[in-house]
């Protein structure tokens, strides 16, 4: 299953990660650098497993934890109405 930002959501990278702007509500959501890395891979068509692998290569975290965190992030973004 792919994860894509909905058309009313804009992602802007910052020096601290990224922000997601929901243009319908005006609400901003911040992503730390780890979450932004994962979201970037997912938005490019990558899988949660591929995103977890990239996170484990960039940060000191084991694969099981990275995958669980990315799946939780994806669920949270869906619940907030930011991704499909």
Secondary structure, 3 states (H helix, E strand, C coil): CCCCECCCEEEEEECCEEEEEECCCCEEEEECHHHHHHHHHHHCCCCHHHHHHHHHHHCCCCHHHHHHHHHHHHHHHHHCCCEC
